[in-house]
Amino acid sequence: MTKISFPRPILLLAAIALMSLAPMRARAAFTSYFDSLLQELQSRSATLTNKADKLQRKQKKAADMCIRIINKNTNSLRGDITAAGAVSRLLTKDFSGEFSATVKGLTVVTNLETLLEGAFTSLQSDVVGTIDDLTALINGLADGKAKTRALSQFTAATNKLATIQNDTDFSTWSKLLASGLKSALSGINIAAKAGGGSTGSPKFTATVSIGGTNINFVADSFGAEWVQTGGILDIGGMRTGVGNFSVPIVSGFTGATGTYPLGGAGSYQPAGTFTFYILQSGTLNITSFNAANHSLSAMFSFTATNDAGGLVTVNNGMVSVNNLTVVP
């Protein structure tokens, strides 16, 4: 088979350029879903400084603790879900007047319940995306023990999420999301080891949502490069008339399988434009990696924005290559 690869200078210069274009984020959370809540808590903390009222002092302490939790390096979607649970317990206790179960007629400019619900909803969307990845892998499995085990984990994950209702409190919501994600990831590991989904013939596919339109992206050409000294893994795909992807791990990649955070570099560029949608957050799940055979398989999903505030959402990304370039 003809080897297809992207020239090194294009990949590396693109990664450097995209890192310079991506906004610097003070947060250490894995996702960006806490940003609005964090901004509000920082404002509350400043307002509550030096207050004599006992309740306000407690609220100041709670706000500062939540800020520290959000700014702690979580490293994973599961870590963010755990952080969301801890933050929700503090806020519902010390800002009870802003939560629907104990409304006391308090008028506030920004309701903490609304901001917290927004973060939880986005976290749940990512868990659903992980379950979708599991579904794709299961569909690639032959009937047998591995498929049965993976299906069992799929059922456990979907049942957990189905339990979440409008009246579910935040603490329970966090536990259900964490449990559902754990089952989904367990199923992915089972299916990937058994050879499901993207471990087959070379491919690069994804579902791209932009401007209210969904695009089933199937790359015309694609490849990957691993720069060992920098720990950089760059996976790219192009489709004539549609656009091109760059999905990189920018540091610390050693060739190990597993789920890696995306952010700081990477992009989607629509065809015929000079507009780059810069990758903000997401995950790349390396399900198989063999440098000697120049092959890898992975799944990915992420969100990306452009300078004008436009949003691209990428789900169901799957890639399998046998043209991996390995650079010492």
N, C-alpha and C positions, 0 to 999 in steps of 0.2 A: 504494500500500500504506500502511495506517495506520502511523504512526511510533510505536514503542514505546520508551520510555526511562524510566530510573529517575530520580526527583527528585534533583537535585544534593546537597541537604543529607543525604539518606539515605546516598548513596555516600561522601561525604567524611567525615561523622561516623562512619560505620561503619569507615572506614579508620583514622581517628584512634583510635577506641575499641579496635580490634583490635591496633593497634601498642602500645597501653598494656597490653593483656592478654597479649601474646606474651612468653614468657620472654626475658630478655636473654642472649645467648650470647657468651662470651668468644672463641670460636673464630672463625677467619677462613676456614676451609674452606667450600667451596660446600655440601656436604651435612653432615648431623649424624652420619655413619657412623663418624667417628673419635672420637666423644666418650668412649666407654668406654676405648679405647686411650689417648687423651690423658690421662685421669684416672689411669690406671695408670702411665703414663710419668712424670707429674709426681710421683707418690708414690715411684716408683723413684729419680728424680733426687734428691729430698730425702733418702732413705735412704742413697744412695751418696755424699753429700757428705762430703768430708774423709776418705775411706777411703785407707788406705795401700797396700792390695793393688793391683797393677798392672792386673789384669783388671777389678776394680771401678772403677778410674779410667777405663778404656776404656769400660766400660758407662755410667758417668755421662756421659761425653762423647757417646756414641751416643744416649742418652736425650734429652739436651738438644738435640742436632741434630734428632732426630725431632720434638720439641716445636716447634722453630722451623719445620720443614717443614710440619707440620700447621696451625700458626697463620698461615702465609703466606696472603695473599689469593689463592685459586686462581681464583675467578670462574666456574668451569664444572665440569661433571661430568668432562670430559676432564682438567682441571687436578687434580681430586681423584684420578683414576686414576694420573696421573703421580706425584703425591705419595705415593700408596700404594706404588708401585713403589720409590721412593727410600727410604721408611721400611722396607720389607721387606728391602732389601739391607743396611741398617745393623743391623737387629735380628737377622737370621739370622747375620750375621757375629759380632757381639759378645755375643749371648745365645744362642749355638748350642745350649746345653744344654736350651733350652725348645722346640726344634723337632724334629719326629719323625724327621727324617733323621739326626740326631746326638744322640739321647737319651743322656744320661750319668747317669741316675738322680737328677737334681736335683729336689728337691721344692720347689715354689713354690705360693704361695697362688693367684695368678692366672697362667695360662699365656699368654704373649704370642702364641703361635701361634694360640690360640683367638680372642683378641681381633682379631688381624689377619685371620683367616679370616672373622670376622663382618663386618668392614668390606668385604672384597673381595666377599663374597656379596651384600651390599646394593648395592654399586656395579654388580655384574653384573646385578642385578634392574633397575636403572635403564637399563642399556644394552639389555636385553631390551624394556623399555618404549619406548625410542626406535625399536627395530626394529618394534614393534607399530604405532607412529605411521606409520612408513614403509609398512607393509602397508596401512593404511587409505588412505593417499594413492594408492598404486598401484592399489587397487581402484576408485578414482575416475577413473582415466586411460583414455582410449581407446587402442586398439592403435596402436602407432607407435614411432618412434625413442625418444621420451622414456620410454615405458613400458619398452621393452627395456633402456635404460640404467639406469633406476631398479631394475629387476629384477636387473640384474647387480650393483648395489651391495647389494641385499638378500641375494643369494646369497653375496657376499663377507663380509658381516657375519655371517650365520648360520653360515657355515663356520668363521669365526674362533672363535665361541663354542662350536661343536660340538667344537673341538679341546681345549677345557678339560676335563680329567679330574681324578679324585680325587688323582692323583699329580703334577699340574702344580705346579711350584714357583711361589712368589709373583711373582718377577721376570717369568717367562714369562706368568703369569696377567695381570699388569699390561699387558704388551705386547699380548696378544691382545685384552683389553678395549678398549685405546686404538685398536687397528687396527679392531676391529669397530664401535666407535662412530663412527670417522671415516668408514667406508663407509656406515653408516646415515644420518649427517647429510648426506653427499654425495648419497645417494639422495633424501632429503627435499627438498633444494634443487632437484634435477632435477625431481621430481614436482610441487613447489609452483609452480615457474616454468611448468610445462606445464599448470597448472590442475587438479591432482588434488585429491581428498578434499574438504576443508571449504571450498573456494573456490566452491562452487555456491550453492544456495538457502539462505536464512537457517536456522540451526539452532544448538542448544546441546545437546550430548549428552556423556555420560560414563559410565564404569563405576565405581560406588561400592561399596567393600567395607567393611562395618561389622558388627562382632559376628559374624563368620563368614557373613554374608549378602551376596550380591552383588546390587546394584540397577542395572538399566539405566536411567539417568537421562536423560529427554528433557524439556527445559524447556517449560513452557506459555508463559512470557514471558521475554524476555531483552533485554539492551541493553548498551551500553558508553559510557563517557565519557572523553575525553582533556582533562585540564587542562594546557594547554601551559606556563603559567608555573611550575607545580610539577613538571612532568615525570611526572604521575600518569596512568596508564591503568587504569581499573577496569572489569572485565567481570563482569556478574552474570546469573544465571539462576535462575528459580523454577519449581517444579512442585508443584501443589496436591496435598496429601496425602503428599508425599515430602520436600520441603525446599527449601533455596535455597543458592546458591553466591555467594561473592565471590572473584574471582580478580584481584588487582591487582598492577600494577607501581607501587611507591610513590614512586619518584623516578628521574630520569634518562632518561625515555622521550621521544624526539624525533620519533617517527613512523617510525623505521627498522625494517625487517624484521630478523629474527634471533631467537636464543634468549636469553631473559632469565631470571635466577634469581628464584624466588619465595621469600618468607620475610619475617617481620616484620609481616605483615598478611595478610588473606584468611581465609576460613572456609567451613565447611559446617555448616549448621544443620538438623537433622532437623525435619520438620513437627510442629507441636503441642508443641514443647519450647522451653525457654529455654537449652538447652545448645548452646554453640558449640564446634565442633572447630576450633582455631586452626591455621592453616597453618604447618607447620614448615619444610619444604623441598620444592622441586620446580622445574619449569621451565615457561615459557610460550613457545612457539615461534610468533612472528608470521610467517606465511607470505605475507600480503599486507596492505597498509594504504594506504587512499586517503581522506584527510581531506576532500578536495573532494567525493567521492562518498558520504561518510559510511559507508564500508564497511571491514571488516577480516575476515581469516580467521586462525585460530590453532589450535594444538594445545597441550594442557596435561596435566600429571600432577603429583601432589603427595601428601604425607602430612600429616595433621593430627591433633592430640590435644586432649582436653578436660582439665579440672582433675582428673578422677578417674583419668587415665591411659588412658582409652579411645582407640582408634586408628581413624582412617578413612584408607583408601588409595584414591586416585582415579587411574584410568588411562584411556587412550583418550579423553581429553577433546578434543572438537572443537567449534569455534564459528565461525560465519560470520554476520555481521550487516550490515545496511544501514541501521541507525538510530543510527550513531555520533554522539554529541553532542560537539562541539568547543568548548571554552571557552578564550578567549585567555589 
